[in-house]
Amino acid sequence: MDFHQTVLEDAVLAALKARIGEAVKTLRTYQGNWREDLRREGWRLPAVLVSLRESRAQRVGLSSYDLFLELCILVIVPSFRGEAAGWREKGGIYDLLADIRQALWHQDLGLNMLPLDLVKEEPLLSSRQYVVFAVYFRTSLVQDF
């Protein structure tokens, strides 16, 4: 397989759009510092941002490599209505996390790669304005030259 990062990002976006497209107002790829961009970016919330965080290779043959990839899905919801709404109500962070797991966990997205493994979910921010979670998935594929 001739791998290109945009193929994986586009497949992830398509799977998320099919599952949560109606529930979020911003769904796109993102490479940047979310803490700095949170106020100035003007994302329509709730927002789901997809980033390819890491790729590394390990030689397994003369011209063959295992390519290991890690994705980060950043989920940002408003919490103006209080903590319970931001976390537990319909459209809150827990609801979106469950849908993201359903859309991506153990899926190969029609690509020639191992199914996505859920690595970690972690809260990054909980304030009066926002709840931010990061969800990390990992996969690998063979890259031949």
N, C-alpha and C positions, 0 to 999 in steps of 0.2 A: 504494500500500500504506500502510495506517495502521500504522506500526511501533510496537511496544511492546517494551522491553528483555526483559521476562519471556518473550516468545515465543522470542527467540533463545536465552536461557539454558536454557529448557526443552527446546528442540530439541537443543542441545549435550549436555545431561544425558542425554536419551534415546539419542542416538547413542553416547555413552560407555558408558552402562549396557548397551546391546546388545553392545558389544565387550569391555568390561573389567569388567562388573558382578560377575562371580564372583571376579575377581582383587583387588578393592579392598574395604575395609571401610567407608570413608567416601567418598561421592560426593555432592557438593552445591555449591550456590552459596556464595560467600564474599566479603564485603567487609570488609576489616580489615587489620591489620598482623600478618602471619603470624609475624614474628619474636617479637613480644610474645605472641601467642596460642599458639605452638607447644607450650609446656609446660602452660599453664593451660586450654586448650580441651578437652583430653582426646579429641582425634580418635582414632578407631580406625585403625590403620595397616595397610596402606598407605592413603593418603588422596589423593583427587583433588578439587581445589577449583576452581570455575569463577567467574571474575570478568569482568564487562564493564569494561574499563579506560578506554576512551576512546570518545567519539563526537563527531564534529564534522560540520558541514554546509557545503556550498558551493552557492550559488544557481546554477542552470543555466537558469532561466526565470522568468517572472513569479511563478508560484506553485509552482515545482518546485525541489527541492534534491537533490543527491547527499549521502547520509548515509554517512559513513565510520565503521566500527566496529572496535575492536580488543579482542580477548579474551585473557585470560591464563588458562592452565590451570596450576595449581600442583600439583606431584606430590611427595608426601612418603612416603618409605619408611624403615623402620627399618634401621639398619646394625649392630645388636648382634652379628650373626654375622660381622662383619668387612667390610672394604672390598669384597672380591670378591663377597660375597653381596649387599650393598646395591646394587652397580652391575651385575654381570654375570650373576648366577644367575637362574633362572626366578622371576619376580615382582619382580626387581630393577628399578632405575630404567630401564635400557636397554630391558628387556622392555616395561615400561609405556609408555615414550615411543614405541616402535614401534607399539604398539596404538593409542595416541592419534592418531598420524599417520594410521594406517589408517582410523580412525573419522571423522576430521574433514578432513584435507587434501584439497582440491579437491572438497568436498562442499557442496551448497547446502541440505542438510537438509530439503528439501521446502518451503523458504521462497522467496519472490520476491526473491532477493538473488544477488549474484555468489558463486561457490564460494569457500570459505575458503582463503586463502593462508597457508602457513606462513611466518612472518616471521623467527622466531628461537627457538632453544632455548638456555637458559643455566643452568649450575649456580649455585645461590644459596648452598648450604651443603653441606659434607661433613664430618661429625664422627663421633665414635664412636657417637653415638646415631641420627643422621638423615642422610639424603641428600635434598636439596630441589632440584628443578629447576623452572624456569618455561618454559612453551611459549606463544609468542604467535602468534595467528592474526589475520588482517585480512580484512574483507569490506566491501562497500558495496551500497547499494540506492537506489532513487529514492523520495523522499518528496514526494508531491503534496498541495497544499492547495486 
